[in-house]
Amino acid sequence: MIYGVGTDVVELARIRRLYQRWGERAEQHILTAGERQRLRLRRRDPARYLALHFAAKEAVVKALGTGFTPRVTLHDVEVVPDSAGRPEVVFSPKGAAYVAECGAGVAHLSLSDDAGIAVAFCVLMRREASG
């Protein structure tokens, strides 16, 4: 059963300006350590990477219904590619505890970009009852 649905749209030009101004500080603000490491390996278009990851994190917290709070921040939501490159959501221990407390579970994520826009769509499932 679905817990919540979230979507976010980010203008790539806005993130390019942010990245040009702040560079690594922008990366540190938006990305987890693991995401920054994956960015370093790819490095083709860091602003695009930042835009997609920011949109993904926004979509996830919108699906949660909370937005960003002290209990779930940008660094509590990580986007990790699976073996086929499909984006998966991994929560930090703090984020996972909050998500479980809310009754939510697995997050399904879709990312895309075109015409200067990055978009993310998240479907957050209800946590399955144990026992």
DRENGUPA-419894 format. One record per residue (C-alpha): x, y, z. Coordinates in nm, 2 decimals. Layout:
N
SITE      px      py      pz
SITE       X       Y       Z
...
END
This chain:
131
SITE      px      py      pz
SITE    0.00    0.00    0.00
SITE    0.12    0.35   -0.08
SITE    0.22    0.58    0.21
SITE    0.27    0.89   -0.01
SITE    0.38    1.03   -0.34
SITE    0.61    1.32   -0.40
SITE    0.75    1.50   -0.70
SITE    0.99    1.79   -0.75
SITE    1.11    1.99   -1.05
SITE    1.44    2.18   -1.05
SITE    1.57    2.43   -1.32
SITE    1.92    2.32   -1.42
SITE    2.03    2.68   -1.48
SITE    1.95    2.76   -1.12
SITE    2.17    2.48   -0.99
SITE    2.44    2.57   -1.24
SITE    2.45    2.92   -1.10
SITE    2.46    2.78   -0.74
SITE    2.74    2.55   -0.84
SITE    2.94    2.82   -1.01
SITE    2.91    3.04   -0.71
SITE    2.96    2.78   -0.43
SITE    3.13    2.48   -0.59
SITE    3.23    2.22   -0.34
SITE    3.03    2.40   -0.06
SITE    2.71    2.34   -0.27
SITE    2.81    1.97   -0.30
SITE    2.86    1.94    0.07
SITE    2.53    2.11    0.15
SITE    2.32    1.89   -0.09
SITE    2.50    1.56   -0.11
SITE    2.60    1.29    0.13
SITE    2.96    1.17    0.15
SITE    2.87    0.87   -0.07
SITE    2.70    1.08   -0.33
SITE    3.00    1.32   -0.34
SITE    3.23    1.02   -0.40
SITE    3.01    0.90   -0.69
SITE    3.01    1.25   -0.83
SITE    3.39    1.25   -0.83
SITE    3.39    0.93   -1.03
SITE    3.15    1.06   -1.29
SITE    3.23    1.44   -1.30
SITE    3.08    1.49   -1.64
SITE    2.82    1.75   -1.54
SITE    2.83    1.82   -1.16
SITE    2.54    2.07   -1.18
SITE    2.31    1.82   -1.35
SITE    2.41    1.56   -1.08
SITE    2.33    1.81   -0.80
SITE    2.00    1.91   -0.96
SITE    1.88    1.55   -1.00
SITE    1.99    1.46   -0.64
SITE    1.83    1.77   -0.49
SITE    1.50    1.70   -0.68
SITE    1.51    1.34   -0.56
SITE    1.56    1.43   -0.20
SITE    1.27    1.69   -0.22
SITE    1.04    1.43   -0.38
SITE    1.12    1.18   -0.10
SITE    1.04    1.42    0.18
SITE    0.73    1.53    0.00
SITE    0.62    1.17   -0.02
SITE    0.69    1.14    0.35
SITE    0.46    1.45    0.40
SITE    0.71    1.64    0.62
SITE    0.94    1.83    0.39
SITE    1.29    1.87    0.54
SITE    1.29    1.89    0.92
SITE    1.56    1.85    1.18
SITE    1.45    1.48    1.19
SITE    1.51    1.43    0.82
SITE    1.76    1.65    0.64
SITE    1.93    1.65    0.30
SITE    2.20    1.42    0.44
SITE    1.95    1.17    0.57
SITE    1.83    1.08    0.22
SITE    2.09    0.93   -0.02
SITE    2.04    0.83   -0.38
SITE    2.23    0.52   -0.47
SITE    2.23    0.35   -0.81
SITE    2.16   -0.02   -0.80
SITE    2.36   -0.27   -1.02
SITE    2.16   -0.16   -1.33
SITE    2.20    0.21   -1.25
SITE    1.84    0.25   -1.13
SITE    1.82    0.51   -0.84
SITE    1.74    0.37   -0.50
SITE    1.68    0.56   -0.18
SITE    1.88    0.48    0.13
SITE    1.81    0.66    0.45
SITE    2.07    0.74    0.72
SITE    2.01    0.56    1.05
SITE    1.84    0.87    1.19
SITE    1.63    0.91    0.87
SITE    1.53    0.55    0.87
SITE    1.42    0.56    1.23
SITE    1.20    0.86    1.15
SITE    1.06    0.70    0.83
SITE    0.98    0.39    1.03
SITE    0.82    0.59    1.31
SITE    0.59    0.75    1.05
SITE    0.49    0.41    0.92
SITE    0.66    0.44    0.59
SITE    0.89    0.19    0.43
SITE    1.06    0.15    0.09
SITE    1.09    0.45   -0.15
SITE    1.07    0.40   -0.52
SITE    1.23    0.68   -0.72
SITE    1.24    0.79   -1.09
SITE    1.47    1.07   -1.21
SITE    1.48    1.24   -1.55
SITE    1.60    1.56   -1.71
SITE    1.53    1.74   -2.04
SITE    1.49    2.09   -2.17
SITE    1.68    2.24   -1.87
SITE    1.46    2.08   -1.61
SITE    1.54    1.80   -1.37
SITE    1.24    1.60   -1.23
SITE    1.21    1.34   -0.96
SITE    0.91    1.13   -0.87
SITE    0.89    0.92   -0.55
SITE    0.64    0.66   -0.44
SITE    0.68    0.58   -0.07
SITE    0.53    0.25    0.04
SITE    0.38    0.18    0.38
SITE    0.60   -0.03    0.61
SITE    0.49   -0.39    0.62
SITE    0.36   -0.51    0.95
SITE    0.59   -0.75    1.12
SITE    0.48   -1.07    1.28
END
